[in-house]
Amino acid sequence: MLRSLFLSAAGSDRLGRLAAALPVSRKVAARFVAGDGVGEAVRTGRALADDGLYVTFDHLAEETRSAEQAVAVRDEYRALLARAKDAGLTPAAEVSLKLSALGLRLDERLAYEHAQAVCAAAAETGTTVTLDAEDHTTTDAVLEILAELRKDHPGTGAVLQACLRRTEGDCRELATAGSRVRLCKGAYAEPESVAFQSALDIDKSFVRCLNILMSGDGYPMVATHDPRLIAIAEDRARWFDRLPEEYEFQLLHGVRPQEQARLAAGGNVVRVYLPYGTHWYGYVVRRLADRR
């Protein structure tokens, strides 16, 4: 019930404007968000890299309602990639990208073209892009664009949400050689018709999907802070004879930093999801809602 209320609040523009004006809210946001601009994000990324961690940057932008906004987001990512390269962060740092920020809800072709431009910029800096998952209404379009992008940029990553009933099938299709797949629980309020509702059912789905990815030929990216699921992932990696460089753990900036350090010290690849930008409200509220 509490999680549902948080997720509903995350989509409120009015609450977002109120929260942004409160110093206490910005203090809470600072735990999870690197800062407002590229410079702050790159400095935080540099500090994480110096601690032996990998990074994926995410630019938090307002909802894209025009073609001009989509262009601005595209250019922001290209500038971010250039700054990350200058800071010596690539290829250890990649970027995470929401296609809705590039105009997916306006024009799928437009979103694809902008994503192609970001992928090309990433390739020039020696790194990659991962397409973030969004609510279930976008899943088909995101996976279709992913398939197109991979023709030119095969390292483009996918994100699959264990809460969705369809995800086991998507894992089977994407567990192929060279395919980078981030598996997470999911952070959106979804209807029962398409998503598991209980924490136990979501956990069970996560493990089933994890087994598919770990036993496949792709590169699993295990995105969870749940200690039980992390332990299961470590066990499955051993069971399927995966070397440390053949999979990775992903955790959010500001969440369980001691666990990040522990996993890295154990020889694992650990990537920190590092968001930045002024439109942080929805992201932070989803983090507060997600106790899993």
C-alpha positions as CSV (number, residue, x, y, z in Angstrom):
1,M,0.0,0.0,0.0
2,L,2.7,2.5,1.0
3,R,4.8,1.6,-2.1
4,S,1.8,2.2,-4.3
5,L,1.2,5.6,-2.8
6,F,4.9,6.5,-3.3
7,L,4.7,5.4,-7.0
8,S,1.6,7.5,-7.5
9,A,3.2,10.5,-6.0
10,A,6.3,10.0,-8.3
11,G,4.1,10.9,-11.3
12,S,2.8,14.2,-9.9
13,D,4.2,17.3,-11.5
14,R,2.6,19.5,-8.8
15,L,4.3,17.5,-6.0
16,G,7.6,17.6,-8.0
17,R,7.5,21.4,-8.2
18,L,6.8,21.7,-4.4
19,A,9.5,19.2,-3.5
20,A,12.1,21.0,-5.7
21,A,11.6,24.2,-3.7
22,L,12.3,22.6,-0.3
23,P,15.9,22.4,1.0
24,V,15.2,19.2,2.9
25,S,14.0,17.5,-0.3
26,R,17.2,18.5,-2.1
27,K,19.2,17.1,0.8
28,V,17.4,13.8,0.4
29,A,17.9,13.9,-3.4
30,A,21.7,14.5,-2.9
31,R,22.0,11.0,-1.6
32,F,20.7,9.4,-4.8
33,V,21.5,12.0,-7.5
34,A,25.0,13.2,-8.5
35,G,24.1,16.8,-9.1
36,D,22.4,19.1,-11.5
37,G,24.9,19.1,-14.3
38,V,27.4,17.1,-16.4
39,G,30.4,18.4,-14.4
40,E,29.1,17.2,-11.1
41,A,28.1,13.9,-12.6
42,V,31.6,13.3,-14.1
43,R,33.3,14.3,-10.8
44,T,31.2,11.8,-8.9
45,G,31.8,9.2,-11.6
46,R,35.5,9.8,-11.3
47,A,35.4,9.2,-7.5
48,L,33.5,5.9,-8.0
49,A,36.0,4.8,-10.7
50,D,38.9,5.6,-8.4
51,D,37.2,3.2,-5.9
52,G,37.2,0.4,-8.4
53,L,33.6,0.7,-9.5
54,Y,32.1,1.0,-13.0
55,V,29.4,3.6,-13.8
56,T,26.4,4.1,-16.0
57,F,25.2,7.7,-16.2
58,D,21.6,8.7,-16.5
59,H,20.4,12.2,-17.3
60,L,17.2,13.0,-15.5
61,A,15.1,15.3,-17.8
62,E,11.6,16.5,-17.7
63,E,9.0,14.6,-19.7
64,T,9.7,15.2,-23.4
65,R,6.7,16.8,-25.0
66,S,8.3,18.2,-28.1
67,A,10.8,17.4,-30.8
68,E,13.0,20.3,-29.6
69,Q,13.2,18.7,-26.1
70,A,14.2,15.4,-27.6
71,V,17.0,17.1,-29.5
72,A,18.2,18.7,-26.3
73,V,18.3,15.4,-24.5
74,R,20.2,13.8,-27.4
75,D,22.8,16.6,-27.3
76,E,23.1,16.4,-23.5
77,Y,24.1,12.7,-23.8
78,R,26.6,13.5,-26.5
79,A,28.2,16.2,-24.4
80,L,28.2,13.9,-21.4
81,L,30.0,11.2,-23.3
82,A,32.6,13.7,-24.5
83,R,33.2,14.9,-20.9
84,A,33.4,11.3,-19.6
85,K,36.0,10.5,-22.2
86,D,38.0,13.6,-21.4
87,A,38.0,12.5,-17.7
88,G,39.3,9.1,-18.7
89,L,36.1,7.4,-17.6
90,T,35.4,5.5,-20.8
91,P,35.1,2.6,-21.5
92,A,34.4,1.8,-17.8
93,A,31.5,4.3,-17.8
94,E,28.5,3.9,-20.1
95,V,25.2,5.7,-20.3
96,S,21.6,4.7,-19.6
97,L,19.0,6.2,-21.8
98,K,15.2,6.4,-21.7
99,L,13.7,6.4,-25.2
100,S,10.7,8.4,-24.0
101,A,13.2,11.2,-23.3
102,L,14.2,11.1,-26.9
103,G,10.6,11.4,-28.1
104,L,9.3,7.8,-28.1
105,R,5.8,8.9,-27.2
106,L,5.9,11.5,-30.0
107,D,7.4,9.5,-32.9
108,E,9.1,6.1,-32.6
109,R,11.3,6.8,-35.7
110,L,12.4,10.1,-34.1
111,A,13.4,8.3,-30.9
112,Y,15.3,5.7,-32.9
113,E,17.3,8.3,-34.9
114,H,18.2,10.2,-31.7
115,A,19.2,6.9,-30.0
116,Q,21.3,6.0,-33.0
117,A,23.1,9.3,-32.6
118,V,23.8,8.7,-28.9
119,C,25.0,5.1,-29.7
120,A,27.3,6.5,-32.4
121,A,28.8,9.0,-29.9
122,A,29.2,6.3,-27.3
123,A,31.1,4.1,-29.9
124,E,33.4,7.0,-30.7
125,T,34.4,7.2,-27.0
126,G,34.8,3.4,-26.8
127,T,31.8,2.7,-24.6
128,T,28.1,1.6,-24.9
129,V,24.5,2.6,-24.2
130,T,21.8,0.7,-22.3
131,L,18.2,1.4,-23.1
132,D,16.3,1.8,-19.8
133,A,13.0,0.0,-19.2
134,E,9.9,2.2,-18.6
135,D,6.3,1.3,-18.0
136,H,4.9,-1.8,-19.7
137,T,3.2,0.2,-22.5
138,T,6.6,1.0,-24.0
139,T,8.2,-2.4,-23.8
140,D,7.4,-3.6,-27.3
141,A,8.6,-0.4,-28.9
142,V,11.8,-0.3,-26.8
143,L,12.7,-3.9,-27.7
144,E,12.0,-3.2,-31.4
145,I,14.3,-0.2,-31.4
146,L,16.9,-2.2,-29.5
147,A,16.9,-4.7,-32.3
148,E,17.4,-2.0,-34.9
149,L,20.2,-0.3,-32.9
150,R,22.0,-3.6,-32.4
151,K,22.5,-3.9,-36.2
152,D,25.0,-1.1,-36.0
153,H,25.8,-1.2,-32.3
154,P,25.6,-4.8,-31.1
155,G,26.8,-3.8,-27.6
156,T,23.6,-1.8,-26.9
157,G,22.1,-3.1,-23.6
158,A,18.6,-4.0,-22.7
159,V,16.7,-3.7,-19.4
160,L,14.1,-6.3,-18.4
161,Q,11.8,-6.1,-15.4
162,A,11.1,-9.2,-13.5
163,C,7.8,-7.9,-12.3
164,L,6.3,-8.2,-15.8
165,R,4.8,-11.5,-16.7
166,R,6.3,-11.5,-20.1
167,T,9.9,-11.1,-19.0
168,E,10.8,-14.8,-18.9
169,G,10.1,-15.0,-22.6
170,D,12.0,-11.8,-23.3
171,C,15.0,-13.2,-21.4
172,R,15.0,-16.3,-23.6
173,E,15.0,-14.2,-26.7
174,L,17.8,-11.9,-25.5
175,A,20.1,-14.5,-23.8
176,T,22.2,-14.7,-26.9
177,A,25.9,-14.2,-27.6
178,G,27.1,-10.7,-27.0
179,S,23.7,-9.5,-25.6
180,R,23.9,-7.3,-22.6
181,V,20.8,-7.6,-20.4
182,R,20.1,-5.8,-17.2
183,L,17.6,-7.6,-15.0
184,C,15.8,-5.6,-12.3
185,K,12.7,-6.0,-10.3
186,G,10.9,-3.0,-11.8
187,A,10.0,0.4,-10.4
188,Y,6.7,1.2,-12.0
189,A,3.1,0.7,-10.8
190,E,1.8,-1.9,-13.2
191,P,-1.7,-3.6,-13.4
192,E,-2.1,-7.2,-12.4
193,S,-3.0,-8.2,-15.9
194,V,0.6,-7.6,-17.0
195,A,2.6,-7.7,-13.8
196,F,3.1,-9.8,-10.6
197,Q,1.9,-7.9,-7.6
198,S,3.4,-9.6,-4.6
199,A,7.0,-9.2,-3.6
200,L,7.3,-13.0,-3.4
201,D,6.1,-13.5,-6.9
202,I,8.4,-10.8,-8.2
203,D,11.3,-12.4,-6.4
204,K,10.5,-15.8,-7.9
205,S,10.3,-14.3,-11.4
206,F,13.6,-12.6,-10.8
207,V,15.3,-16.0,-10.0
208,R,13.7,-17.7,-13.0
209,C,14.8,-14.9,-15.3
210,L,18.3,-14.9,-13.7
211,N,18.6,-18.7,-14.4
212,I,17.8,-18.1,-18.0
213,L,20.3,-15.3,-18.4
214,M,23.1,-17.0,-16.5
215,S,22.7,-20.2,-18.4
216,G,22.6,-18.4,-21.8
217,D,25.3,-17.0,-24.0
218,G,24.7,-13.3,-23.2
219,Y,26.2,-10.9,-20.6
220,P,23.8,-10.7,-17.5
221,M,23.8,-7.4,-15.5
222,V,22.2,-8.2,-12.2
223,A,20.5,-5.1,-10.9
224,T,19.3,-5.6,-7.3
225,H,20.1,-4.5,-3.7
226,D,18.3,-7.5,-2.3
227,P,20.9,-9.5,-0.3
228,R,19.1,-12.8,-1.0
229,L,19.0,-12.2,-4.7
230,I,22.7,-11.1,-4.8
231,A,23.6,-14.3,-3.0
232,I,21.6,-16.4,-5.5
233,A,23.2,-14.6,-8.4
234,E,26.7,-15.4,-6.9
235,D,25.7,-19.0,-6.6
236,R,24.3,-19.2,-10.2
237,A,27.4,-17.6,-11.6
238,R,29.4,-20.4,-9.9
239,W,26.9,-23.0,-11.0
240,F,27.2,-22.0,-14.7
241,D,30.9,-21.6,-14.5
242,R,30.9,-17.8,-15.3
243,L,34.1,-15.9,-15.0
244,P,33.9,-12.6,-13.1
245,E,34.2,-10.6,-16.4
246,E,31.2,-12.5,-17.9
247,Y,28.5,-10.8,-15.8
248,E,28.2,-7.8,-13.5
249,F,26.2,-6.5,-10.5
250,Q,24.5,-3.1,-10.8
251,L,23.5,-1.0,-7.8
252,L,22.1,2.5,-7.5
253,H,24.2,5.4,-6.4
254,G,23.6,6.1,-2.7
255,V,22.1,2.6,-2.0
256,R,24.1,0.0,0.0
257,P,27.6,1.5,-0.8
258,Q,29.2,-1.0,1.6
259,E,27.7,-3.8,-0.4
260,Q,29.1,-2.3,-3.6
261,A,32.5,-2.2,-2.0
262,R,32.2,-5.8,-0.8
263,L,31.2,-7.1,-4.2
264,A,34.0,-5.2,-5.9
265,A,36.6,-6.4,-3.4
266,G,35.5,-10.0,-4.1
267,G,36.5,-9.6,-7.7
268,N,33.1,-8.8,-9.2
269,V,32.4,-6.2,-11.8
270,V,30.1,-3.7,-10.0
271,R,28.5,-0.8,-11.9
272,V,26.8,2.1,-10.1
273,Y,23.7,3.6,-11.7
274,L,24.5,7.3,-11.5
275,P,21.7,9.8,-12.3
276,Y,22.1,13.6,-12.5
277,G,19.9,16.5,-13.5
278,T,17.4,19.0,-12.1
279,H,14.3,16.9,-12.7
280,W,15.1,14.4,-9.9
281,Y,11.8,14.2,-8.1
282,G,10.2,11.2,-9.7
283,Y,13.4,9.2,-9.6
284,V,14.0,9.9,-5.9
285,V,10.4,9.1,-4.9
286,R,10.7,5.7,-6.7
287,R,13.8,5.0,-4.8
288,L,12.1,5.8,-1.5
289,A,9.2,3.5,-2.6
290,D,11.6,0.6,-3.5
291,R,12.5,-1.2,-0.4
292,R,13.4,-4.3,-2.3
